[in-house]
Amino acid sequence: MLKANKSTAEPLGSGRLRSILVVTQFAVSIGLIVCTIVVYAQTRFAQTTDLGFERDGLIQISNMTRASVIPQTETLMREIGRVPGVDAVAGASITAATGNVTNTSVLVPGRPEPLLIGNYSVSPEFFETMGVRLLAGRPLSRDFAKDSLWFPYEPEEAIEPAMRNLAARGANIVVNRLAAERMGFADPRSAVGQTVQLNVFPDEVGMLPATIVGVVENSRFRSLRESVEPQLFYDRGIYRSLAVRYRSSNPEDVRQNIERVWRRLVTDVPFEGEYADAQLAELYATDAARGTTFAGFSALAVVIACLGLFGLAAFTAERRTREIGIRKVFGARSSDIVRLLAWQFSKPVIVANLIAWPVAWWVMRDWLNNFDARIDLGPTPFVLAGLLALAIAIGTVAGHALRVSRTNPINALRYE
């Protein structure tokens, strides 16, 4: 019986070198396939996971803090709310895919150190418009004077007296679940009615006593790479954006009608209205591009690996012509020959899996650790990549092995 990979005409070790090259090519291919699967799964997870608010059917309008726009805020909200297809409109200093971060120190009775909590101005309609779930208490309302934290932004001489009046009167706020937990309240209901001190005014004015009237569910308004932020909400009357909830089969018509309202009421500031789902998708555009790159290199690496494997299969089968002929004379069927050759060339792929899996796991674990919310790095991507590579390898050599197995054994025995 001839040995599988030895020849007196062949330099010593060249057969082993070919096998090493094939293993290396398939290891690279399997690693890239694993990376492609994991990146796609994480990107898909980011696009579909529950963020704590309803991302679909939402248009976000910026430029609301321009001096000529602020006096028109209430009118804009009212007129946009009348546009056909619009369900609700809210003012907010935090919206989907926001880059705005505003923190304030919060003193909680019984705790010596202040807490740093995000604070954002929102209109009473904000939670319903965004689809943020109320856990306890009530949302902000225009029916309660203390729910409004409004004071004039000009003239300057009127600002400090207004702040002092607010500090003496106090205000009502809504917090999210994480903020309530950081303040030491065991559950949302126990936070309602509690008073904390907010450091939102200059030192000469003093702290603002704020009563928690409601607790809402946590929301991820930023990328999944960032951890959930403890937040408190109040109504300052000035907002960075408008959030518009619409229900329409033609969203672009709704957006264009909103733009017409804007241009009618605000003539000197450009309209900037974007779909929330598109803005959220932009947060992961780089990851999506990375997945596409991995997929392209995976396909190229697989093609190169298959070419190398096919060449090795043709070379080996040619040198085993007499062996195959003898096997067939002794009763071996074509399926037996194909199985023999397929198993021989499956072994490099199995070895490649053992090399590629730990490397791909290490690379993808580090990448996923950049996300606060992420998929589990389980065995599925590795098994799928391994099976796919194995199927490709068997498919590459199967046709050639079948052709060799059907060769007339008489011709094979007359070989050389």
C-alpha positions, -999 to +999 in steps of 0.1 A: +000+000+000+014+034-010+017+061+017-006+090+013+018+119+011+052+105+003+070+104-030+107+098-039+104+126-064+091+150-039+114+171-015+112+159+021+086+179+041+068+196+011+036+175+017+036+187+053+041+223+042+011+220+018-010+207+047+001+235+070-008+261+044-042+246+039-048+246+077-037+282+080-059+293+051-090+276+067-081+289+101-082+325+088-114+318+069-131+303+100-119+331+122-133+357+098-166+339+095-170+338+133-162+375+134-188+382+107-215+363+125-208+379+159-206+415+145-238+410+125-256+395+156-245+424+179-255+450+153-289+433+148-293+432+186-286+469+188-312+476+162-340+455+177-334+454+215-358+472+238-343+506+246-370+516+271-388+538+245-405+533+212-380+541+184-403+536+154-426+563+142-406+591+157-393+623+142-369+645+161-365+682+154-334+701+166-325+738+167-350+745+195-325+765+216-320+792+190-330+826+204-357+832+177-372+797+182-375+796+220-405+821+221-422+800+194-419+767+213-454+764+225-468+775+192-447+751+173-458+722+195-494+731+191-493+736+153-472+705+146-497+685+167-524+695+142-505+680+112-524+650+098-507+618+110-491+633+141-502+617+173-482+636+199-455+663+203-431+668+232-402+691+240-371+674+253-335+680+261-328+643+256-339+622+227-328+591+208-292+591+197-286+623+217-251+637+223-264+659+251-251+651+286-262+673+316-254+663+351-263+678+385-254+670+421-283+656+441-283+655+479-304+628+494-314+630+531-294+606+551-266+603+526-234+623+533-221+624+497-240+640+467-250+619+437-242+629+402-274+624+381-283+634+346-310+662+346-331+670+315-358+694+307-389+678+292-425+688+286-453+670+303-461+651+271-425+636+268-430+602+285-462+594+265-447+607+233-415+586+236-433+556+249-414+555+283-433+534+308-444+549+341-436+526+370-450+546+400-466+580+407-475+603+379-458+621+350-453+659+349-484+679+344-494+714+335-521+712+362-495+716+390-475+748+394-445+731+410-442+708+379-429+738+360-394+750+367-396+780+343-378+812+349-369+840+324-337+837+305-336+875+300-333+902+311-304+893+334-317+913+364-349+892+365-331+858+365-317+857+400-350+868+418-369+841+398-343+815+409-347+825+445-385+823+443-381+788+429-356+777+455-381+789+482-411+772+466-395+740+454-402+719+423-416+685+413-395+660+393-397+626+377-367+601+380-359+569+363-356+536+380-318+537+382-318+572+398-343+560+424-321+530+432-290+552+435-308+574+459-314+544+481-351+536+475-358+499+474-386+501+448-402+528+426-432+533+449-411+541+479-394+570+460-426+588+452-432+617+476-395+619+488-377+652+486-341+657+475-319+688+470-307+697+435-277+718+428-291+736+397-287+772+408-256+793+416-242+790+451-256+824+461-292+812+453-288+778+471-302+743+465-335+736+450-358+712+470-374+688+446-401+663+453-402+631+433-437+627+419-431+598+395-406+570+385-402+558+350-384+529+334-348+532+324-342+542+288-312+540+266-312+572+246-275+567+236-254+539+221-254+505+237-218+511+243-227+535+271-242+523+304-277+533+315-277+568+330-295+577+362-318+606+352-342+631+366-367+651+345-383+685+351-400+710+329-378+741+323-399+753+294-368+753+271-359+722+252-331+712+228-354+692+205-390+683+197-401+647+196-430+641+172-449+608+173-466+599+140-488+571+127-488+572+090-482+549+060-463+578+044-438+592+069-422+615+044-455+633+038-458+639+076-422+652+077-427+676+048-459+689+064-441+695+097-413+713+078-440+736+062-453+745+097-417+752+108-409+775+078-442+793+084-435+801+120-397+802+120-383+819+090-346+824+100-337+790+113-333+759+091-355+729+097-336+699+109-360+669+114-347+633+113-362+599+119-352+585+152-346+550+139-322+564+112-303+584+138-300+553+160-287+533+130-260+558+125-246+550+160-237+515+146-228+525+111-191+517+118-200+483+132-222+475+102-193+485+079-169+463+099-193+434+095-194+440+057-156+441+056-153+408+076-178+392+052-159+403+022-126+391+035-142+358+047-155+351+012-120+359-003-102+337+023-127+308+017-121+310-020-083+310-015-085+281+010-107+261-014-083+266-042-055+253-020-075+224-008-086+215-044-050+215-055-039+193-026-068+170-033-059+167-070-022+161-062-029+135-036-056+116-056-032+115-086-005+099-065-029+074-050-042+062-083-028+027-079-040+025-043-075+034-054-074+009-082-063-019-057-091-009-033-116-012-061-103-046-072-108-058-037-145-046-037-144-010-025-173+010-038-171+045-052-188+058-020-161+042+001-134+059-020-152+093-017-156+088+020-119+080+024-107+111+005-133+133+021-123+123+056-086+128+047-093+164+036-117+171+065-089+167+090-071+200+081-104+218+086-109+202+120-074+213+130-081+248+116-112+250+139-091+242+169-067+271+160-093+296+149-119+293+177-098+305+206-083+334+186-118+345+173-132+341+208-105+364+223-109+390+196-147+391+197-148+390+235-127+422+236-149+438+210-181+430+227-167+443+260-170+478+245-208+474+248-228+478+280-256+457+265-244+429+243-252+394+230-238+363+248-207+350+231-219+314+230-208+284+209-233+290+181-211+313+159-181+289+163-201+258+155-218+275+125-184+287+111-169+253+116-197+234+099-198+259+071-160+255+065-163+217+067-192+217+042-172+239+018-142+217+021-161+185+015-179+202-014-146+213-029-131+178-029-162+157-034-166+162-071-129+154-077-130+124-054-161+111-072-144+114-105-113+095-093-134+068-076-152+060-109-119+055-128-116+021-143-094+001-119-076-016-149-063+018-160-054+026-124-033-005-120-015+003-153-006+037-139+032+042-141 
